[in-house]
Amino acid sequence: MAVYNYERHFTAAHQYFALKNNRICRGEGRVHRRRLTWEFEAIPTPLSRSYRVRIDYHEDDKPSAFVVSPDLTALAEGRSLPHVYSENPVRPCLYLPGKGEWSSRMLIANTIVPWVYLWFFYFEEWLLTNEWKGGGEHPPKDDHDGRP
């Protein structure tokens, strides 16, 4: 009897199906050539504003989240945004690539999406206090291609 030892990796289609069926990220997206794009509205608390988020994912890479609206730099009123990889477009730091915090064996709907909500929670607190309380390592900003 042959025993196969392989790790199950979720395809872009699997990720799409999980996002489509997740109540906290109802939105729209598409899968094309192993690439997933998903947009949804995030409201981190009942008193929060609405944020439009786009997640891009290719099966050979790690997912990236981008804030489509509102303009976070305008909300920051001249302050540098905290805990982001880039400000144009705004790409929040949700995890550190290469540290094993995310892999293709994980569903975006169960990891990246809740991390987006948590990031917005701490962002809104930062807007009021000017202190980032979300923890984590602060990545260097890279405004060229948005990648860490």
ABEGO torsion letter per residue (X at the ends): XBBBBBBBBBBAAAAAAAAAABAAABBBBBBBGGBBBBBBBBBABAABBBBBBBBBBBAABBBBBBBAOBBAAAAAGGBBBBGBABAOBBBBBABBBGAGABBAABBAAAAAAAAAAAAAAAAAAAAAAGBBAAEEBBBBBBAAAGBX
